[in-house]
């Protein structure tokens, strides 16, 4: 998987006026997204609340990242349908 080639499992997404690679991964029957910020990686997935409403969350879940994950998730939804 190479994010720079924009394969079906990778793309580039924008966040705060910069562009970052994003990879779609499948692990243990779950779809994860890896956003690469330089040497740091953020892993995210789309989950369902108890009322069946979908939401984006980081792995591990971190309430401090809620707004960032939501914004990135919206872009991921556009790229990976």
N, C-alpha and C positions, 0 to 999 in steps of 0.2 A: 504494500500500500504506500503510495506516494502522494501526499496532499498537493504537491505542486503540479501534478499531472491531471488533477481533477478527475480521477477515476470515479466510478459509481460509489465507491466506499470512502472517498475523500473529497474535500473541497476547501476553499479558503473562505473564512468569514471575517467580517469587520467588527471591531469592538473598540470604542473610544478612539476612532480615527486611525486605527492600525489594522493590519490584516494578519490573521493567524491561521495555520493549518488546522483542519478538523477531520478526524478519521472516524468512520463508523465501524464498530467492532461488535462481534457476537461472542458472548461468553456465557456458558452455562444456561443456554436457552434465552438469554436476555440481550437486548440491543443496547450497547453503550456508545457514547460519543466521547472522544478524546480531543480536547482542545489544547494545543501546544503553545504555551506562552514562553518562548525562549527555552530555558532549561526546566521549566515547571510544566506539569501536565494537570489539567482539570478533567476529571471523568464525570460524565453526566448521564442520566437516563430519564425517560419519560415514564411516570408511574400514574397510578389511579388512587384518588382518595377513596375513603369508604363509601362516599356517595357517587362513585364512578366518574368523577370529574378528573380529567388528566391534568398533571402538573409536572414541571421539570424539577429535578433534584440533583444535587451533587452526590458523588460517592467518594468518601463517606459523606453523609448528609451534614451540612454546615449552615446554620441559619444566617451566618454573616454573609454567605454567598448568594442568598436567595434572589436578590435583584439582578445580580450578574448572571446567574444561571437562567433566570427567566428571560432576560434579554438575549442571551446566546441561544437559548432554546427556540425562540421565535425565528431566528435566522436558520437554525438547523432544520426546523419544520419546512422552511421554504426550499432548502437545498435537497433534503432527503425525504421524498414523498413516497 
